[in-house]
């Protein structure tokens, strides 16, 4: 259980590694936000429902439908059309998802050499993209009619990308090796 390991083992390690005297000053994962774009098949109601069920199976939580705020003719988009699904995970579901992501899903990716170090924003959050939802163990590849990608954002309490990297490494994330390292 990643949450238990974090509280008992990882926080004291991070305290020493980052030089924090107070355990509450150690960076933490605040939430995980998963987005799935469905704009390509928004006219097909069955495909939208299938995407909702798949994202719910992956995350354990029913997704919120995100709709277009305004019409954009260049994208053949009308106002209030469904364009994406979003799930925000916190607490236990967040920890379960992160454990599954770092221990099961990422190692199953083809040609996976580690997460990119370029995907941190200046606020210490990390965003990664997964091009196929079938890498998750809950999805049966033979039952999938359309391949859909996911954008996963891990929001941390730190404002320093280097501290966020150390936090994610301690949780089990593997980052690609730099050219000189």
C-alpha positions, 0 to 999 in steps of 0.5 A, a space after each residue: 500500500 503506497 499511502 502507508 509506505 509514504 506515511 511511514 517510510 518515505 516521509 522520513 527519508 524525504 525529510 533527511 534528503 531535502 533537509 526539512 525539519 518538520 515532516 509537514 514541510 515535506 512535499 506531498 501529492 495533492 491530487 491526480 487529474 486524468 483527462 481523456 479527449 473525446 472530441 473525435 467521436 462526440 457525435 457517436 453517443 455509444 462511443 462517448 458512453 464506452 469512453 466513460 465506462 473505460 475511464 471509470 474502470 481505470 480510475 474507480 470514479 465516474 468521470 465528469 463530461 467537459 463541454 465546449 465553452 464556445 463554437 469553433 468552426 475550424 474544429 467543427 465544434 459547437 457550443 456545449 458539445 462534449 469534448 473531454 472526460 475528466 476525473 480528479 482523484 484524491 486520498 485513497 483512490 489517488 494512492 491506489 491509482 499512483 501505485 497501479 501507474 508506477 508499478 503496473 502500467 508504465 512498465 507495460 508500455 512499449 519501449 519505456 525508458 523512463 518518464 521525461 524530465 521535461 514534463 514538470 511545470 514551474 509549479 512542481 506538477 508533472 503531466 504525462 501522456 499515455 497514448 493507449 488506454 489498453 495498457 491499464 489492466 482493467 481494460 480488455 484489449 479485445 473489447 475496445 472499439 477505439 483507442 483513446 489517449 490519457 493525460 495524467 497530471 500529478 499535482 504536488 504541494 511543492 513549488 520546486 520541480 526538483 523537489 517534485 522529481 525527488 518526491 515522485 522517484 521516492 513513490 516509484 516513478 522512473 525517470 529517463 537518464 540524462 545524457 551526462 548522467 
